[in-house]
């Protein structure tokens, strides 16, 4: 006759084994986050930054997105994202990325209107050159 298996001891062993595996995974995660550079794998320094976002209606918006060396003006809809214009003028880039919003005009609409009036030639030049591309 074989002795009946002790279910209590088997359950305790299973729970302790699971706790050990979870502790090892947590420790590995902490180690990897400290060792790898901050910019990799969604770290603290991101290469793509959303500067502004303005809703135009239900599931439609316009966004200013900064990528290294450029700012993209994107039209975002329910099914697609379209490149409205590309801003790569150095003076306009420095204005967009370093200028703090004024207390009297903190909304996206006010900032975009001010920048359009101030640097209208850069928008017209980009659209006139046919550099308008759609992104699906």
C-alpha positions as a printed NumPy array, in Angstrom:
array([[  0.   ,   0.   ,   0.   ],
       [  1.235,   3.415,  -0.899],
       [  0.661,   6.347,   1.405],
       [ -1.874,   8.94 ,   0.24 ],
       [ -0.261,  12.117,  -1.148],
       [ -0.356,  15.055,   1.194],
       [ -2.173,  17.802,  -0.767],
       [ -1.352,  20.454,   1.801],
       [  2.4  ,  19.976,   1.405],
       [  2.099,  19.89 ,  -2.409],
       [  0.147,  23.153,  -2.379],
       [  2.682,  24.839,  -0.094],
       [  5.582,  23.686,  -2.333],
       [  3.772,  24.983,  -5.43 ],
       [  3.066,  28.405,  -3.876],
       [  6.659,  28.752,  -2.612],
       [  8.036,  27.763,  -6.047],
       [  5.807,  30.341,  -7.726],
       [  6.921,  33.013,  -5.236],
       [ 10.574,  32.146,  -5.918],
       [ 10.094,  32.398,  -9.699],
       [  8.257,  35.722,  -9.379],
       [ 10.978,  37.09 ,  -7.084],
       [ 13.661,  36.069,  -9.599],
       [ 11.763,  37.768, -12.454],
       [ 11.299,  40.929, -10.397],
       [ 15.014,  40.991,  -9.496],
       [ 16.008,  40.459, -13.137],
       [ 13.712,  43.293, -14.194],
       [ 15.244,  45.668, -11.634],
       [ 18.782,  44.675, -12.681],
       [ 18.078,  45.207, -16.401],
       [ 16.513,  48.625, -15.785],
       [ 19.601,  49.771, -13.877],
       [ 22.173,  48.361, -16.291],
       [ 20.696,  49.338, -19.669],
       [ 20.89 ,  52.968, -20.82 ],
       [ 17.835,  55.075, -20.094],
       [ 17.04 ,  55.743, -23.752],
       [ 16.59 ,  52.096, -24.731],
       [ 13.38 ,  50.122, -24.587],
       [ 11.071,  52.977, -23.588],
       [ 13.406,  54.526, -21.057],
       [ 13.22 ,  57.98 , -19.585],
       [ 14.646,  59.828, -22.611],
       [ 12.294,  59.281, -25.52 ],
       [ 13.189,  60.152, -29.098],
       [  9.593,  60.938, -30.046],
       [  7.77 ,  63.611, -28.044],
       [  4.252,  64.953, -28.472],
       [  4.585,  68.722, -28.116],
       [  0.889,  69.585, -28.446],
       [ -2.362,  67.839, -29.238],
       [ -5.683,  69.478, -30.103],
       [ -8.974,  67.692, -30.571],
       [-10.959,  68.767, -33.631],
       [-13.971,  66.584, -33.047],
       [-14.942,  63.06 , -32.21 ],
       [-11.82 ,  60.897, -32.716],
       [-10.088,  63.59 , -34.821],
       [ -7.138,  65.692, -33.738],
       [ -4.032,  67.574, -34.831],
       [ -0.73 ,  66.943, -33.1  ],
       [  2.744,  68.466, -33.126],
       [  5.23 ,  65.598, -32.755],
       [  8.96 ,  66.15 , -32.296],
       [ 11.383,  63.634, -33.766],
       [ 15.153,  64.218, -33.87 ],
       [ 15.737,  67.266, -36.064],
       [ 12.129,  67.783, -37.155],
       [  8.632,  68.571, -35.963],
       [  5.723,  66.846, -37.67 ],
       [  2.23 ,  68.299, -37.835],
       [ -0.016,  65.239, -37.942],
       [ -3.709,  64.913, -38.657],
       [ -5.075,  61.995, -36.664],
       [ -8.365,  60.323, -37.591],
       [-10.106,  57.12 , -36.676],
       [ -8.414,  54.993, -39.346],
       [ -5.229,  56.819, -40.273],
       [ -2.559,  59.343, -39.445],
       [ -1.68 ,  61.911, -42.136],
       [  1.38 ,  64.118, -42.331],
       [  0.013,  67.636, -42.767],
       [  3.386,  69.348, -42.906],
       [  6.992,  68.833, -41.908],
       [  8.82 ,  71.565, -40.007],
       [ 12.6  ,  71.412, -40.36 ],
       [ 13.476,  75.129, -40.369],
       [ 16.1  ,  75.555, -37.584],
       [ 14.708,  78.861, -36.292],
       [ 11.18 ,  77.477, -36.145],
       [ 12.382,  74.265, -34.496],
       [ 14.165,  76.152, -31.75 ],
       [ 11.077,  78.284, -31.232],
       [  8.81 ,  75.237, -30.954],
       [ 11.02 ,  73.129, -28.72 ],
       [ 12.511,  75.673, -26.317],
       [  9.894,  78.389, -25.989],
       [  7.762,  78.042, -22.87 ],
       [  4.054,  78.662, -23.391],
       [  2.858,  82.085, -22.339],
       [  0.321,  82.239, -19.524],
       [ -2.115,  84.186, -21.718],
       [ -1.996,  81.702, -24.637],
       [ -1.505,  78.197, -23.354],
       [ -3.938,  76.41 , -25.645],
       [ -2.792,  74.518, -28.708],
       [ -4.947,  76.652, -30.992],
       [ -3.406,  79.893, -29.737],
       [  0.135,  78.556, -30.063],
       [ -0.462,  77.177, -33.561],
       [ -2.091,  80.425, -34.708],
       [  0.792,  82.498, -33.304],
       [  3.404,  80.269, -34.939],
       [  1.514,  80.234, -38.245],
       [  1.417,  84.022, -38.293],
       [  5.034,  84.343, -37.184],
       [  6.498,  81.674, -39.464],
       [  3.882,  81.377, -42.197],
       [  6.52 ,  81.256, -44.891],
       [  7.91 ,  77.959, -43.571],
       [  4.503,  76.261, -43.822],
       [  3.867,  77.598, -47.326],
       [  7.348,  76.622, -48.495],
       [  6.932,  73.033, -47.267],
       [  3.503,  72.608, -48.872],
       [  4.555,  74.259, -52.148],
       [  7.525,  71.904, -52.57 ],
       [  5.183,  68.877, -52.685],
       [  6.718,  67.299, -49.594],
       [  3.301,  66.473, -48.217],
       [  3.067,  62.737, -47.584],
       [  0.358,  60.63 , -45.994],
       [  1.21 ,  58.012, -43.418],
       [ -1.121,  55.041, -43.052]])
